[in-house]
Amino acid sequence: MKTRVNWIIDGSIEVEAENASDAEQIVADKLQHFIQSHPALTNDLGATAIQGQAIDENGDPLSRSELN
C-alpha cells in the first residue's frame, strides 16, 4: 500500500549579522549548501521547499520593514 507522508523539519538558530536581513541570508546560504550536499533530501525524501524568517526576542516574526 502506498501512503503519502507530509513532513516538516523545524528549527531555530542564532547568527551574528549586521541586521535581520543579513541573518536570514546567512541561514539561507547554509541551508542551500546542506541541501546541495545531501541530494537524498530532494530525491528520496521529496523535499520541495524550505523557508525561514527572522524573529524577535518573543519569537514573533519581524516585519519586512524591520529587517534592515
MODELLER restraints for C-alpha pairs under 7 A, 6 or more apart:
rsr = mdl.restraints
at = mdl.atoms
rsr.add(forms.Gaussian(group=physical.xy_distance, feature=features.Distance(at['CA:15:A'], at['CA:23:A']), mean=6.20, stdev=0.5))
rsr.add(forms.Gaussian(group=physical.xy_distance, feature=features.Distance(at['CA:16:A'], at['CA:23:A']), mean=6.96, stdev=0.5))
rsr.add(forms.Gaussian(group=physical.xy_distance, feature=features.Distance(at['CA:17:A'], at['CA:23:A']), mean=5.24, stdev=0.5))
rsr.add(forms.Gaussian(group=physical.xy_distance, feature=features.Distance(at['CA:19:A'], at['CA:67:A']), mean=6.46, stdev=0.5))
rsr.add(forms.Gaussian(group=physical.xy_distance, feature=features.Distance(at['CA:19:A'], at['CA:68:A']), mean=5.58, stdev=0.5))
rsr.add(forms.Gaussian(group=physical.xy_distance, feature=features.Distance(at['CA:20:A'], at['CA:54:A']), mean=5.98, stdev=0.5))
rsr.add(forms.Gaussian(group=physical.xy_distance, feature=features.Distance(at['CA:20:A'], at['CA:67:A']), mean=4.71, stdev=0.5))
rsr.add(forms.Gaussian(group=physical.xy_distance, feature=features.Distance(at['CA:20:A'], at['CA:68:A']), mean=6.26, stdev=0.5))
rsr.add(forms.Gaussian(group=physical.xy_distance, feature=features.Distance(at['CA:21:A'], at['CA:67:A']), mean=4.94, stdev=0.5))
rsr.add(forms.Gaussian(group=physical.xy_distance, feature=features.Distance(at['CA:21:A'], at['CA:68:A']), mean=5.92, stdev=0.5))
rsr.add(forms.Gaussian(group=physical.xy_distance, feature=features.Distance(at['CA:24:A'], at['CA:53:A']), mean=6.41, stdev=0.5))
rsr.add(forms.Gaussian(group=physical.xy_distance, feature=features.Distance(at['CA:24:A'], at['CA:54:A']), mean=6.17, stdev=0.5))
rsr.add(forms.Gaussian(group=physical.xy_distance, feature=features.Distance(at['CA:35:A'], at['CA:41:A']), mean=6.74, stdev=0.5))
rsr.add(forms.Gaussian(group=physical.xy_distance, feature=features.Distance(at['CA:41:A'], at['CA:47:A']), mean=5.71, stdev=0.5))
rsr.add(forms.Gaussian(group=physical.xy_distance, feature=features.Distance(at['CA:42:A'], at['CA:48:A']), mean=6.68, stdev=0.5))
rsr.add(forms.Gaussian(group=physical.xy_distance, feature=features.Distance(at['CA:53:A'], at['CA:61:A']), mean=6.54, stdev=0.5))
rsr.add(forms.Gaussian(group=physical.xy_distance, feature=features.Distance(at['CA:54:A'], at['CA:61:A']), mean=5.99, stdev=0.5))
rsr.add(forms.Gaussian(group=physical.xy_distance, feature=features.Distance(at['CA:54:A'], at['CA:62:A']), mean=5.86, stdev=0.5))
rsr.add(forms.Gaussian(group=physical.xy_distance, feature=features.Distance(at['CA:55:A'], at['CA:61:A']), mean=4.24, stdev=0.5))
rsr.add(forms.Gaussian(group=physical.xy_distance, feature=features.Distance(at['CA:55:A'], at['CA:62:A']), mean=5.20, stdev=0.5))
rsr.add(forms.Gaussian(group=physical.xy_distance, feature=features.Distance(at['CA:56:A'], at['CA:62:A']), mean=6.22, stdev=0.5))
